[in-house]
Amino acid sequence: MIKGRRIFLTGGAGFIGSALIGRLVDDNEIVVYDTFARDALSGKPYARHRNLRTLDGDVLDLARLRAAMAGADIVVHLAAVAGVDTVLKSPTTTMRVNLLGTYNVLEAVRAVGRCERLVTFSTSEVFGTYAYRVSESDTVTTGAVGEARWTYAVSKLASEHLTFAYFKEFGVPGTIVRPFNVYGPGQVGEGAIHVFVKRALANEDLQIHGDGDQIRSWTYIDDLVDGVLLAMERPEAVGQSFNIGNPRGTITINALAELVIAVTGSTSKIVHVPRTAADVELRIPSIDKARQVLGFSPRVDLREGLERTVAWYRAQRGPGA
């Protein structure tokens, strides 16, 4: 249990950061450093909690970042450009924010000196197009140079190397989390389940890029937060990377769309449209290392997670939705 710490989150206003804050804010001082380009925090019941302070800041601004981080016991680095559509539109910005931003965070942590733990967020995208029960020690791979989609994976992979380099050379107590397809209440931005549920509740067509036989393993937000909290507090996590996912939540995109329609009771139709970019055909994690080292075990199966997610979106839409 993490208590009495000052916890600094870059990108903390996003979907994952705001959920993490909900588990920590009663017992810790929380500082959020964010541009608020994607804001899932302001709608939370604890958005004005006495232990929460928000700062408008960019991870590319090293001086401001370093000043804001002063006194932090734990740093969680979530700030990034993410989402396939966003990355395709802005590959240069993606590389700058994700890579140079991580470098700045590491430099700021070094300057703080007293930091007990740095958790850096990476991505399952580092495993490339085909990833079946991949473990943390497996060879990572990405697509062709020049394909904009892979700039995200490359920037995150380089950030992992930087985090490990700072640990080995300077003793920065870093650990890396690789989330696998996270979903749940309060999601902002892109993401298949987020889009499918919103469209299904409006009885609009669910668009699938390609033939829909792409396979993903979906992780409910509460399970991801469990894994992140373990990475924040377990001493064994330092100098390690961890897949945080739920292999039980594995399904094709076609079947996912059908399940969303069933759970929502929607009259939506499934429509296939041409692919506009490279895609991941298969992505299933091995979470053996997280289970053995951290004691991580996902608890929420896909249907239950979808039911919770749909209930939340219905509540947001109001009576009769």
C-alpha positions in Angstrom: 0.0 0.0 0.0 1.4 3.4 -1.1 0.8 6.1 1.5 2.2 9.4 2.5 4.2 9.9 -0.8 4.4 12.7 -3.2 3.6 11.2 -6.6 4.3 13.1 -9.8 2.5 12.1 -13.0 3.3 13.4 -16.5 0.2 13.0 -18.7 -1.8 12.3 -15.5 -5.0 13.8 -16.9 -5.4 11.0 -19.4 -7.4 7.9 -19.2 -4.9 5.7 -17.4 -3.5 8.5 -15.3 -6.8 9.7 -14.0 -7.8 6.1 -13.1 -4.5 5.7 -11.2 -5.1 8.9 -9.3 -8.4 7.6 -8.1 -6.6 4.8 -6.3 -3.9 7.0 -4.8 -5.3 10.5 -4.0 -6.8 9.8 -0.6 -3.5 8.7 0.9 -0.9 10.6 -1.1 0.0 14.0 -2.5 -0.6 13.9 -6.3 0.9 16.4 -8.8 -0.3 16.1 -12.4 1.8 17.7 -15.1 0.0 17.7 -18.4 -1.0 19.7 -21.5 -4.6 18.5 -21.0 -4.9 17.7 -24.7 -6.8 14.6 -23.6 -8.6 15.3 -20.3 -10.3 12.4 -18.5 -9.5 13.9 -15.1 -11.8 16.9 -14.9 -14.9 14.8 -14.9 -13.8 12.5 -12.1 -15.4 13.0 -8.6 -11.9 13.6 -7.1 -10.9 16.2 -9.7 -10.8 18.9 -6.9 -9.5 16.6 -4.2 -7.5 18.5 -1.5 -4.5 16.2 -2.2 -4.5 16.8 -6.0 -2.6 19.6 -7.8 -2.6 20.1 -11.5 0.0 21.9 -13.6 -0.2 22.9 -17.2 3.1 21.7 -18.7 4.8 20.1 -21.6 7.5 17.3 -21.1 9.5 19.0 -23.9 10.1 22.0 -21.5 12.9 20.5 -19.3 13.2 23.6 -17.0 9.5 23.7 -16.2 9.4 19.9 -15.8 12.3 19.8 -13.5 10.9 22.6 -11.3 7.5 21.0 -11.1 9.0 17.6 -10.2 10.9 18.9 -7.2 10.3 16.9 -4.0 8.7 13.9 -5.8 9.0 10.5 -4.2 7.6 8.6 -7.1 7.3 9.6 -10.8 5.0 8.0 -13.3 5.7 9.0 -16.8 2.5 8.6 -18.9 2.8 11.7 -21.2 2.9 10.6 -24.9 1.4 11.1 -28.3 -0.6 7.9 -28.9 -3.4 6.5 -31.0 -3.0 5.2 -34.5 -4.8 8.1 -36.2 -2.9 10.8 -34.3 0.4 9.1 -34.9 -0.3 8.8 -38.6 -1.0 12.6 -38.8 1.9 13.7 -36.7 4.8 11.2 -36.8 7.5 13.9 -36.1 5.7 15.2 -33.1 5.2 11.6 -31.9 8.9 11.0 -32.0 9.8 14.3 -30.3 7.3 14.1 -27.5 7.8 10.4 -26.8 11.5 10.2 -27.1 12.8 13.6 -26.1 10.0 13.8 -23.4 11.3 10.6 -21.8 14.8 11.9 -21.9 13.7 15.1 -20.1 11.8 13.1 -17.5 14.9 11.0 -16.8 17.1 14.1 -16.5 14.5 15.7 -14.2 14.5 12.6 -12.0 18.2 12.7 -11.8 18.0 16.3 -10.7 15.4 15.5 -8.0 17.9 13.0 -6.6 15.5 11.6 -3.9 13.1 9.8 -6.3 12.3 6.3 -5.0 10.8 4.9 -8.2 10.2 5.9 -11.9 7.5 4.0 -13.8 7.8 4.6 -17.5 5.0 3.6 -19.8 5.9 1.8 -23.0 3.5 -0.2 -25.3 2.7 -3.6 -26.6 3.3 -2.1 -30.1 7.0 -2.9 -29.6 6.3 -6.5 -30.4 5.3 -5.7 -34.0 2.7 -7.2 -36.3 2.6 -10.8 -34.9 2.9 -11.3 -31.2 1.7 -14.6 -29.7 2.2 -15.0 -26.0 5.2 -12.7 -26.1 7.3 -12.3 -23.0 9.5 -9.4 -21.9 12.7 -11.2 -23.0 11.4 -11.9 -26.5 12.9 -10.0 -29.5 11.0 -6.8 -30.3 10.3 -5.8 -33.8 8.6 -3.1 -35.8 7.5 -2.6 -39.4 9.2 -1.0 -42.4 11.0 2.3 -42.0 8.9 5.1 -43.4 5.6 3.5 -42.3 4.2 6.2 -40.0 2.4 3.8 -37.7 5.7 2.4 -36.4 7.1 5.7 -35.3 5.1 5.3 -32.1 6.6 1.8 -31.3 10.1 3.0 -32.2 9.8 6.1 -29.9 8.6 3.9 -27.0 11.2 1.3 -27.6 13.9 3.9 -27.6 12.4 5.3 -24.4 12.7 1.8 -22.8 16.4 1.7 -23.7 16.9 5.2 -22.2 15.2 4.2 -19.0 17.4 1.1 -18.6 20.5 3.1 -19.5 19.8 5.6 -16.8 19.2 2.8 -14.3 22.5 1.1 -15.2 24.7 4.2 -15.5 23.1 6.7 -13.0 21.1 4.5 -10.7 17.7 6.0 -11.6 15.3 3.4 -10.2 13.2 2.9 -13.3 10.7 0.2 -14.2 8.8 -0.2 -17.5 5.2 -1.1 -18.0 3.9 -2.4 -21.4 0.1 -2.2 -21.4 -1.9 -4.4 -23.8 -5.0 -2.8 -25.3 -6.6 -1.1 -22.3 -10.3 -0.1 -22.2 -12.9 0.9 -19.7 -15.1 3.7 -18.3 -13.7 7.2 -18.9 -11.6 6.4 -21.9 -10.7 9.4 -24.1 -9.1 9.6 -27.5 -8.9 6.6 -29.8 -9.4 2.9 -29.1 -11.7 0.3 -30.7 -13.9 -0.5 -27.6 -14.3 3.2 -26.8 -15.4 3.9 -30.4 -17.5 0.8 -30.7 -19.5 1.3 -27.5 -20.2 5.0 -28.3 -21.4 4.2 -31.8 -23.4 1.1 -30.6 -25.3 3.2 -28.0 -26.2 5.6 -30.8 -27.2 2.6 -33.1 -24.6 3.8 -35.6 -22.6 1.4 -37.9 -19.4 -0.1 -36.3 -16.6 0.3 -38.8 -13.9 -2.3 -39.0 -10.7 -1.7 -41.0 -9.9 -4.8 -43.1 -11.6 -8.2 -42.7 -11.8 -8.1 -38.9 -9.8 -11.2 -38.2 -7.1 -9.2 -36.3 -6.7 -10.7 -32.8 -6.2 -8.6 -29.6 -6.1 -9.3 -25.9 -8.1 -6.6 -24.0 -7.2 -5.3 -20.5 -9.7 -3.7 -18.3 -8.5 -0.4 -16.7 -8.8 -1.6 -13.1 -6.5 -4.6 -13.9 -4.0 -2.3 -15.5 -4.0 0.0 -12.5 -3.4 -3.0 -10.3 -0.3 -3.8 -12.3 1.0 -0.3 -12.3 0.6 0.0 -8.5 2.6 -3.2 -8.1 5.3 -1.8 -10.3 5.3 1.4 -8.2 5.8 -0.4 -4.9 7.5 -3.7 -5.3 11.4 -3.4 -4.9 11.8 -6.3 -7.4 10.3 -4.1 -10.2 13.3 -1.8 -10.4 15.4 -2.4 -13.6 12.7 -4.6 -15.1 10.0 -4.4 -17.7 6.5 -6.0 -17.4 3.7 -7.0 -19.8 0.5 -5.9 -18.1 -2.5 -7.5 -19.9 -5.1 -10.2 -19.9 -4.7 -13.2 -22.2 -8.2 -14.2 -21.2 -9.6 -11.2 -23.0 -8.4 -12.4 -26.4 -10.9 -12.0 -29.3 -11.0 -11.1 -33.0 -12.1 -7.5 -33.9 -15.2 -9.0 -35.7 -16.2 -10.9 -32.5 -15.5 -7.9 -30.4 -17.9 -5.8 -32.5 -20.5 -8.5 -32.2 -20.1 -8.7 -28.4 -20.4 -4.9 -28.0 -23.7 -5.0 -30.0 -24.9 -7.9 -27.9 -24.0 -6.2 -24.6 -25.5 -2.8 -25.6 -28.6 -4.3 -27.3 -27.8 -2.1 -30.2 -29.3 -2.3 -33.8 -25.9 -1.2 -35.2 -24.5 -3.0 -38.2 -20.9 -4.0 -38.7 -19.3 -2.4 -41.8 -15.9 -3.3 -43.2 -13.9 -0.5 -44.7 -10.4 -0.6 -46.4 -7.4 -0.4 -44.2 -5.6 3.0 -44.3 -2.4 1.9 -42.6 -0.3 -1.0 -41.4 -2.1 -3.0 -38.7 -1.3 -5.6 -36.0 -2.6 -9.0 -36.9 -2.0 -10.8 -33.6 -1.3 -9.5 -30.1 -1.5 -11.8 -27.1 0.8 -11.3 -24.0 2.5 -13.7 -21.7 2.1 -12.2 -18.2 4.1 -14.9 -16.4 6.8 -12.5 -15.4 4.4 -10.0 -13.9 2.6 -12.8 -12.1 5.8 -14.2 -10.6 7.7 -11.0 -9.8 4.9 -8.6 -9.0 2.0 -10.9 -8.0 -0.1 -9.5 -10.8 -3.3 -11.3 -11.9 -6.0 -9.7 -14.0 -9.5 -10.3 -12.5 -12.0 -8.7 -15.0 -13.0 -10.8 -18.0 -13.9 -9.2 -21.2 -17.7 -9.5 -21.0 -17.8 -8.2 -17.5 -15.5 -5.3 -18.4 -17.7 -4.4 -21.4 -20.8 -4.5 -19.2 -19.2 -2.1 -16.8 -18.0 0.1 -19.6 -21.4 0.2 -21.3 -23.1 1.0 -18.0 -20.8 4.0 -17.5 -21.3 5.4 -21.0 -25.1 4.9 -20.6 -25.0 6.9 -17.4 -23.1 9.7 -19.2 -25.7 9.8 -21.9 -28.5 10.3 -19.3 -32.0 8.7 -18.8 -33.4 6.6 -21.6 -30.0 6.1 -23.3 
